């Protein structure tokens, strides 16, 4: 999972965790479908907010 930092004033830094392996697998699957003549499609994958204590 990848973490992308988010910050806000006077708050502890947090991050959004994204399933990069699954994103990659789904991206290839969708591309193969289109190359084989299928319809364009979009999917939504789950993410999670990782709250962290301030440093």
C-alpha positions in Angstrom: 0.0 0.0 0.0 1.2 3.5 -0.7 0.8 6.4 1.6 0.4 9.9 0.3 0.9 12.6 3.0 -1.9 15.1 3.7 -1.4 18.0 6.1 -3.6 20.7 7.6 -2.9 23.7 9.8 -2.6 22.9 13.5 -3.5 19.2 12.9 -1.4 16.0 13.0 -0.2 14.8 9.6 -2.4 12.1 8.1 -2.1 9.9 5.1 -4.4 8.1 2.6 -3.5 4.4 2.0 -4.2 3.1 -1.5 -4.0 -0.5 -2.7 -1.3 0.0 -5.4 -1.1 -3.7 -6.3 -4.8 -3.9 -6.9 -4.9 -0.6 -8.8 -2.2 -2.0 -11.1 -4.1 -5.3 -11.6 -7.4 -3.6 -12.4 -5.7 -1.1 -14.7 -4.2 -3.9 -16.8 -7.5 -5.8 -16.8 -9.5 -2.8 -18.0 -6.9 -2.0 -20.7 -7.0 -5.6 -22.0 -10.8 -5.4 -22.1 -10.7 -2.2 -24.2 -8.0 -3.6 -26.5 -10.1 -6.7 -27.1 -13.0 -4.5 -28.2 -14.8 -4.1 -24.9 -16.5 -1.0 -23.5 -14.6 1.6 -21.4 -15.2 1.1 -17.7 -14.5 2.7 -14.4 -14.1 1.2 -11.0 -13.8 2.6 -7.5 -11.3 0.9 -5.1 -11.3 1.3 -1.4 -8.9 3.6 0.4 -8.4 4.3 4.0 -7.4 7.3 6.1 -4.4 6.8 8.3 -4.5 9.2 11.2 -1.1 9.9 12.9 -0.1 11.6 16.1 1.8 14.9 15.8 5.5 14.7 15.9 
